[in-house]
Amino acid sequence: MNDYDALRDYLMRQKQTEFVLSFEQIEEIIGAALPRAAHRASWWDSLRSPDIQMPQREACLAAGFVATRMPDGQSVRFRKQPSQRRRQG
């Protein structure tokens, strides 16, 4: 279990397709402080360097969400992505 499994599980329970969580709320969910790097927008970017392991990004994607740091630098928008599984065949 990594530090962001709790975030993944939280996101998977959400019914909303888009919502914002403050860094403080995220820290409560994961039970730990976010690293200083979390204040950089690129740390949350789901499209950045997919070959580099980033556990917070993996947790969001595993739950079907893309995360984007908000301009205030203190919160993150989570947006549900449409399911890709229906295209198999």
N, CA, C and O of each residue as an XYZ file, in Angstrom:
356
protein
N       0.851     -1.193      0.000
C       0.000      0.000      0.000
C       0.886      1.243      0.000
O       1.794      1.369      0.822
N       0.613      2.160     -0.932
C       1.381      3.401     -0.907
C       0.549      4.495     -0.244
O      -0.630      4.301      0.054
N       1.172      5.635     -0.021
C       0.526      6.732      0.692
C      -0.746      7.226      0.008
O      -1.599      7.833      0.657
N      -0.883      6.978     -1.275
C      -1.996      7.539     -2.033
C      -3.108      6.534     -2.310
O      -4.062      6.856     -3.019
N      -3.005      5.323     -1.765
C      -4.096      4.358     -1.906
C      -5.379      4.898     -1.274
O      -6.470      4.676     -1.800
N      -5.255      5.600     -0.157
C      -6.434      6.170      0.506
C      -7.088      7.229     -0.382
O      -8.313      7.350     -0.397
N      -6.284      7.994     -1.120
C      -6.831      8.980     -2.047
C      -7.555      8.268     -3.185
O      -8.656      8.668     -3.565
N      -6.953      7.228     -3.724
C      -7.595      6.443     -4.782
C      -8.950      5.919     -4.305
O      -9.956      6.046     -5.003
N      -8.962      5.330     -3.108
C     -10.192      4.766     -2.572
C     -11.251      5.853     -2.365
O     -12.431      5.639     -2.643
N     -10.825      7.005     -1.880
C     -11.740      8.141     -1.683
C     -12.348      8.563     -3.026
O     -13.560      8.745     -3.142
N     -11.496      8.713     -4.023
C     -11.972      9.137     -5.343
C     -12.936      8.125     -5.939
O     -13.919      8.506     -6.574
N     -12.669      6.852     -5.746
C     -13.521      5.808     -6.311
C     -14.930      5.835     -5.715
O     -15.878      5.366     -6.344
N     -15.068      6.373     -4.521
C     -16.381      6.445     -3.864
C     -17.189      7.678     -4.274
O     -18.371      7.780     -3.945
N     -16.564      8.604     -4.985
C     -17.229      9.861     -5.311
C     -18.235      9.692     -6.445
O     -17.978      8.990     -7.423
N     -19.380     10.346     -6.298
C     -20.433     10.315     -7.322
C     -20.331     11.518     -8.264
O     -20.795     11.469     -9.403
N     -19.719     12.594     -7.771
C     -19.576     13.799     -8.586
C     -18.555     13.564     -9.695
O     -17.598     12.812     -9.512
N     -18.756     14.203    -10.840
C     -17.800     14.067    -11.930
C     -16.671     15.085    -11.835
O     -15.635     14.933    -12.482
N     -16.875     16.131    -11.019
C     -15.828     17.142    -10.834
C     -16.012     17.805     -9.476
O     -17.127     18.149     -9.083
N     -14.905     17.976     -8.767
C     -14.949     18.639     -7.465
C     -13.544     19.089     -7.106
O     -12.569     18.675     -7.733
N     -13.448     19.941     -6.092
C     -12.165     20.490     -5.650
C     -11.947     20.099     -4.194
O     -12.863     20.162     -3.374
N     -10.712     19.693     -3.889
C     -10.295     19.418     -2.519
C      -9.111     20.314     -2.183
O      -8.219     20.510     -3.009
N      -9.104     20.854     -0.979
C      -7.949     21.639     -0.535
C      -6.807     20.683     -0.203
O      -7.033     19.491      0.011
N      -5.591     21.201     -0.160
C      -4.451     20.381      0.241
C      -4.700     19.805      1.632
O      -4.352     18.656      1.907
N      -5.303     20.608      2.504
C      -5.591     20.154      3.863
C      -6.539     18.951      3.849
O      -6.342     17.994      4.598
N      -7.561     19.000      3.000
C      -8.489     17.878      2.895
C      -7.780     16.625      2.356
O      -8.018     15.515      2.832
N      -6.917     16.816      1.369
C      -6.172     15.684      0.811
C      -5.268     15.076      1.875
O      -5.159     13.854      1.976
N      -4.622     15.923      2.667
C      -3.757     15.424      3.743
C      -4.565     14.626      4.766
O      -4.079     13.625      5.293
N      -5.782     15.058      5.046
C      -6.637     14.299      5.959
C      -6.971     12.930      5.365
O      -6.975     11.923      6.073
N      -7.248     12.902      4.069
C      -7.598     11.650      3.400
C      -6.431     10.675      3.425
O      -6.616      9.494      3.720
N      -5.225     11.161      3.117
C      -4.066     10.251      3.044
C      -3.404     10.034      4.401
O      -2.561      9.150      4.547
N      -3.782     10.836      5.390
C      -3.215     10.671      6.727
C      -1.758     11.072      6.819
O      -1.013     10.540      7.642
N      -1.349     12.010      5.976
C       0.044     12.468      5.964
C       0.107     13.838      5.299
O      -0.827     14.255      4.614
N       1.208     14.520      5.511
C       1.423     15.812      4.858
C       1.833     15.591      3.406
O       2.579     14.663      3.096
N       1.344     16.443      2.533
C       1.790     16.412      1.142
C       3.210     16.956      1.067
O       3.584     17.815      1.867
N       4.001     16.473      0.124
C       5.356     17.014     -0.018
C       5.320     18.435     -0.570
O       4.315     18.863     -1.139
N       6.404     19.149     -0.401
C       6.474     20.519     -0.928
C       6.219     20.550     -2.426
O       5.668     21.520     -2.946
N       6.617     19.492     -3.119
C       6.424     19.418     -4.574
C       4.952     19.492     -4.973
O       4.641     19.864     -6.104
N       4.042     19.146     -4.064
C       2.610     19.172     -4.371
C       2.117     20.579     -4.688
O       1.055     20.739     -5.290
N       2.867     21.590     -4.295
C       2.478     22.966     -4.578
C       2.758     23.351     -6.024
O       2.287     24.388     -6.491
N       3.526     22.520     -6.743
C       3.790     22.774     -8.160
C       2.687     22.130     -8.992
O       2.313     20.982     -8.751
N       2.175     22.854     -9.952
C       1.109     22.327    -10.811
C       1.557     21.053    -11.521
O       0.756     20.137    -11.708
N       2.812     20.987    -11.912
C       3.300     19.828    -12.663
C       3.250     18.539    -11.845
O       3.181     17.453    -12.421
N       3.282     18.637    -10.517
C       3.250     17.440     -9.662
C       1.925     16.708     -9.808
O       1.863     15.487     -9.657
N       0.864     17.455    -10.101
C      -0.475     16.875    -10.237
C      -0.815     16.518    -11.673
O      -1.775     15.786    -11.911
N      -0.058     17.013    -12.627
C      -0.376     16.852    -14.048
C      -0.384     15.385    -14.469
O       0.650     14.719    -14.422
N      -1.536     14.887    -14.876
C      -1.688     13.487    -15.272
C      -1.035     13.186    -16.615
O      -0.757     12.026    -16.918
N      -0.790     14.195    -17.409
C      -0.229     13.980    -18.739
C       1.292     14.083    -18.752
O       1.917     13.822    -19.780
N       1.880     14.450    -17.652
C       3.318     14.677    -17.579
C       4.080     13.364    -17.440
O       3.802     12.581    -16.531
N       5.023     13.118    -18.317
C       5.948     11.985    -18.247
C       5.293     10.697    -17.756
O       5.577     10.250    -16.645
N       4.419     10.091    -18.569
C       3.732      8.885    -18.110
C       4.672      7.722    -17.786
O       4.268      6.775    -17.111
N       5.917      7.782    -18.257
C       6.871      6.708    -17.971
C       7.504      6.841    -16.581
O       8.132      5.899    -16.099
N       7.345      7.988    -15.941
C       7.886      8.203    -14.596
C       6.816      7.846    -13.578
O       5.690      8.337    -13.656
N       7.166      6.988    -12.621
C       6.220      6.580    -11.584
C       5.956      7.738    -10.628
O       6.870      8.261     -9.990
N       4.694      8.123    -10.544
C       4.287      9.180     -9.623
C       3.064      8.642     -8.886
O       1.972      8.625     -9.456
N       3.214      8.204     -7.639
C       2.120      7.518     -6.956
C       0.835      8.327     -6.832
O      -0.250      7.747     -6.886
N       0.918      9.648     -6.669
C      -0.304     10.442     -6.572
C      -1.045     10.437     -7.903
O      -2.274     10.380     -7.931
N      -0.305     10.496     -9.001
C      -0.925     10.467    -10.329
C      -1.546      9.097    -10.586
O      -2.666      9.001    -11.089
N      -0.819      8.043    -10.242
C      -1.332      6.687    -10.438
C      -2.613      6.463     -9.644
O      -3.535      5.809    -10.132
N      -2.684      6.994     -8.434
C      -3.870      6.840     -7.595
C      -5.074      7.518     -8.246
O      -6.170      6.958     -8.273
N      -4.868      8.710     -8.763
C      -5.961      9.442     -9.413
C      -6.428      8.714    -10.664
O      -7.627      8.523    -10.866
N      -5.492      8.312    -11.494
C      -5.842      7.628    -12.733
C      -6.511      6.291    -12.464
O      -7.439      5.910    -13.178
N      -6.052      5.569    -11.441
C      -6.648      4.278    -11.096
C      -8.116      4.440    -10.693
O      -8.927      3.535    -10.886
N      -8.441      5.599    -10.136
C      -9.821      5.877     -9.731
C     -10.628      6.502    -10.875
O     -11.825      6.752    -10.731
N      -9.965      6.752    -12.011
C     -10.653      7.327    -13.162
C     -10.717      8.838    -13.166
O     -11.560      9.422    -13.846
N      -9.831      9.482    -12.411
C      -9.821     10.940    -12.318
C      -8.512     11.528    -12.822
O      -7.460     10.891    -12.758
N      -8.596     12.745    -13.319
C      -7.428     13.549    -13.648
C      -7.404     14.697    -12.652
O      -8.429     15.333    -12.403
N      -6.237     14.960    -12.084
C      -6.091     16.016    -11.087
C      -5.372     17.217    -11.699
O      -4.437     17.065    -12.485
N      -5.822     18.401    -11.326
C      -5.205     19.648    -11.774
C      -5.122     20.599    -10.591
O      -6.131     20.900     -9.952
N      -3.907     21.074    -10.300
C      -3.776     22.040     -9.207
C      -4.482     23.329     -9.598
O      -4.359     23.798    -10.730
N      -5.220     23.895     -8.659
C      -5.956     25.129     -8.902
C      -5.009     26.330     -8.842
O      -3.954     26.252     -8.213
N      -5.379     27.441     -9.493
C      -4.523     28.633     -9.491
C      -4.199     29.171     -8.102
O      -3.186     29.849     -7.927
N      -5.042     28.879     -7.108
C      -4.760     29.373     -5.760
C      -3.552     28.691     -5.128
O      -3.033     29.158     -4.114
N      -3.099     27.579     -5.729
C      -1.932     26.875     -5.212
C      -2.176     26.124     -3.920
O      -1.232     25.636     -3.300
N      -3.438     26.023     -3.502
C      -3.776     25.382     -2.235
C      -4.854     24.311     -2.378
O      -5.307     23.747     -1.382
N      -5.266     24.030     -3.612
C      -6.316     23.046     -3.820
C      -6.147     22.371     -5.180
O      -5.377     22.821     -6.028
N      -6.890     21.279     -5.363
C      -6.772     20.464     -6.567
C      -8.168     20.146     -7.089
O      -9.058     19.773     -6.324
N      -8.349     20.298     -8.397
C      -9.604     19.905     -9.040
C      -9.445     18.469     -9.524
O      -8.451     18.121    -10.162
N     -10.423     17.656     -9.216
C     -10.469     16.268     -9.686
C     -11.615     16.163    -10.680
O     -12.753     16.520    -10.374
N     -11.303     15.669    -11.872
C     -12.300     15.556    -12.934
C     -12.357     14.105    -13.409
O     -11.348     13.532    -13.820
N     -13.563     13.521    -13.344
C     -13.771     12.137    -13.766
C     -13.582     12.039    -15.273
O     -14.091     12.859    -16.038
N     -12.840     11.020    -15.679
C     -12.603     10.787    -17.097
C     -13.608      9.774    -17.632
O     -13.999      8.853    -16.914
N     -14.033      9.934    -18.888
C     -14.959      8.954    -19.452
C     -14.287      7.584    -19.510
O     -13.078      7.484    -19.721
N     -15.064      6.556    -19.325
C     -14.525      5.194    -19.340
C     -13.988      4.860    -20.725
O     -14.628      5.148    -21.736
N     -12.808      4.250    -20.762
C     -12.176      3.852    -22.024
C     -12.436      2.385    -22.324
O     -12.158      1.924    -23.431
N     -12.958      1.653    -21.366
C     -13.079      0.204    -21.478
C     -14.073     -0.234    -22.546
O     -13.963     -1.346    -23.061
N     -15.019      0.592    -22.883
C     -16.053      0.204    -23.850
C     -15.516      0.096    -25.269
O     -16.187     -0.463    -26.136
N     -14.332      0.614    -25.524
C     -13.784      0.635    -26.874
C     -13.048     -0.647    -27.248
O     -12.601     -0.781    -28.387
N     -12.914     -1.571    -26.340
C     -12.195     -2.812    -26.638
C     -12.974     -3.611    -27.664
O     -14.204     -3.576    -27.701
N     -12.223     -4.345    -28.511
C     -12.942     -5.195    -29.440
C     -12.287     -5.302    -30.719
O     -12.782     -5.991    -31.610
